[in-house]
Amino acid sequence: MQTACWWSGVVKVCFSTSKCTVLLCITAALQALKRKKRYEKQLNQIDGTLSTIEFQREALENSHTNTEVLRNMGYAAQAMKKVHENMDLNKIDDLMQDITDQQNVAQEISEAISNRAGFGDEFDEDELMAELEELEQEEMNKRMADVRLPSVPSTSLPSRPASTRKRADDEDDMKHLAAWAS
């Protein structure tokens, strides 16, 4: 599309000039087309060169960053060496063992203090429970002695209670009803 517009511009220029002949127009158009192709080729080369320069710049930045990281890691390693120079693993193990021993001693002291040494251990718990039950029984007996029970009636009771008699009457009624229904 762009080439067609360009061609039409060249042709218009050629036809608008009164001294230009058709042959000169075509030659000029071909030369312009060749120039355009050279410019496009140069543009592609410049674009490729710029891309290469950009990639190189990024590679240099990454290299610089990696160098800084490695340098800082070296400083950190040297600092850790200095810190650990005065530390001995045997000394650390001995220190940890001393701490563990002291914690065990503190635990034993705590357990010794919290035990009821000699306070109430001379009594047998089974004997105490038996004595407590005896005291509870005596208290119960005293309460029972104060309770007044009603006297027993001297007259004889009916042979069948009223509720049993009513049940028997209901059963007789049911038998009569069953006989009547069948």
C-alpha positions in Angstrom: 0.0 0.0 0.0 2.8 2.4 0.9 4.8 1.4 -2.2 1.7 2.1 -4.4 1.4 5.6 -2.9 5.0 6.3 -3.4 4.8 5.1 -7.0 1.9 7.3 -7.6 3.8 10.3 -6.2 6.8 9.6 -8.4 4.6 9.3 -11.5 2.7 12.5 -10.6 6.0 14.4 -10.2 7.2 13.0 -13.5 4.1 13.9 -15.4 3.8 17.3 -13.9 7.2 18.3 -15.1 6.9 19.2 -18.7 10.6 18.3 -19.5 10.3 14.7 -18.1 9.7 11.9 -20.5 8.2 8.5 -19.8 11.6 6.8 -20.0 13.1 9.2 -17.5 10.1 8.7 -15.1 10.6 4.9 -15.1 14.4 5.3 -14.5 13.8 7.7 -11.7 11.2 5.4 -10.2 13.5 2.4 -10.4 16.3 4.4 -8.8 13.9 5.6 -6.0 12.8 2.0 -5.5 16.5 0.9 -5.2 17.2 3.7 -2.7 14.1 2.6 -0.7 15.4 -1.0 -0.6 18.8 0.2 0.5 17.3 2.4 3.2 15.2 -0.6 4.4 18.3 -2.8 4.5 20.2 -0.1 6.4 17.3 0.3 8.8 17.2 -3.4 9.5 21.0 -3.4 10.0 20.7 -0.5 12.4 17.8 -2.2 14.2 19.9 -5.4 14.5 22.9 -3.4 15.8 20.7 -1.6 18.4 19.3 -5.0 19.6 22.8 -6.4 19.9 24.0 -3.4 21.8 20.9 -3.6 24.1 21.6 -7.4 24.8 25.3 -6.5 25.5 24.3 -3.8 27.9 21.9 -6.2 29.8 24.7 -8.8 29.9 27.1 -6.2 31.3 24.5 -5.2 33.9 24.0 -8.8 34.9 27.7 -9.4 35.1 28.1 -6.3 37.3 25.3 -7.5 39.6 26.8 -11.0 39.8 30.2 -9.5 40.7 28.7 -7.4 43.5 26.8 -10.4 44.8 29.9 -12.5 44.9 31.9 -9.7 46.5 29.3 -9.3 49.3 29.1 -13.1 49.8 32.9 -13.0 50.3 32.6 -10.2 52.9 29.9 -12.2 54.7 32.1 -15.4 54.7 35.0 -13.4 56.1 32.8 -11.8 58.8 31.4 -15.2 59.8 35.0 -16.6 60.0 36.0 -13.7 62.4 32.9 -14.3 64.5 33.6 -18.1 64.7 37.3 -17.8 65.3 37.0 -17.7 69.1 34.3 -20.4 69.2 35.3 -24.0 69.8 32.8 -26.8 69.2 34.2 -28.6 72.3 33.6 -25.5 74.4 30.1 -25.1 73.1 29.4 -28.8 73.8 30.8 -28.4 77.4 28.7 -25.2 77.9 25.5 -27.0 76.7 26.3 -29.9 79.0 26.8 -27.6 82.0 23.4 -25.9 81.2 21.7 -29.3 81.0 23.3 -30.4 84.3 22.2 -27.2 86.1 18.6 -27.5 84.8 18.5 -31.1 86.1 19.8 -29.9 89.5 17.1 -27.1 89.6 14.5 -29.7 88.7 15.6 -32.0 91.6 15.5 -29.1 94.0 12.1 -28.1 92.9 10.8 -31.7 93.3 12.4 -32.0 96.8 10.8 -28.7 97.9 7.4 -29.6 96.6 7.2 -33.1 98.3 5.5 -33.2 101.7 8.3 -34.5 103.6 7.1 -35.9 107.0 3.8 -33.9 107.0 1.0 -36.5 107.3 2.9 -39.4 105.9 2.9 -41.3 109.2 -0.9 -42.1 108.9 -2.2 -45.1 107.0 -4.8 -43.9 104.5 -6.9 -47.2 104.8 -7.1 -46.7 108.6 -8.2 -43.1 108.1 -11.0 -44.1 105.7 -12.2 -46.8 108.1 -12.4 -44.3 111.0 -14.2 -41.8 108.8 -16.8 -44.5 107.9 -17.3 -45.3 111.6 -17.9 -41.6 112.3 -20.4 -41.4 109.5 -22.2 -44.5 110.8 -22.4 -43.1 114.3 -23.8 -39.9 113.0 -26.4 -41.8 111.0 -27.4 -43.9 114.0 -27.9 -40.7 116.1 -30.2 -39.3 113.4 -32.2 -42.5 113.1 -32.7 -42.6 116.9 -34.5 -39.2 116.7 -36.8 -40.3 114.0 -40.4 -41.1 115.1 -42.1 -43.8 113.0 -45.9 -44.0 112.8 -47.6 -46.8 114.7 -48.8 -49.9 113.0 -52.6 -50.2 112.7 -54.2 -52.9 114.9 -57.2 -53.6 112.6 -57.0 -56.1 109.8 -56.7 -54.9 106.2 -59.1 -55.9 103.5 -58.0 -59.0 101.6 -58.0 -57.3 98.2 -57.0 -53.8 97.7 -59.5 -51.5 95.9 -57.4 -51.1 92.8 -57.1 -54.8 92.4 -60.9 -55.2 92.8 -61.5 -52.5 90.2 -59.2 -54.3 87.8 -61.1 -57.5 88.3 -64.4 -55.7 87.6 -62.9 -54.2 84.4 -61.8 -57.7 83.3 -65.3 -59.1 83.9 -66.8 -56.2 81.9 -64.4 -56.9 79.0 -65.4 -60.6 79.0 -69.1 -59.7 78.8 -68.4 -57.2 76.0 -66.4 -59.8 74.1 -69.1 -62.4 74.5 -71.8 -59.9 73.3 -69.6 -58.9 70.3 -69.1 -62.5 69.1 
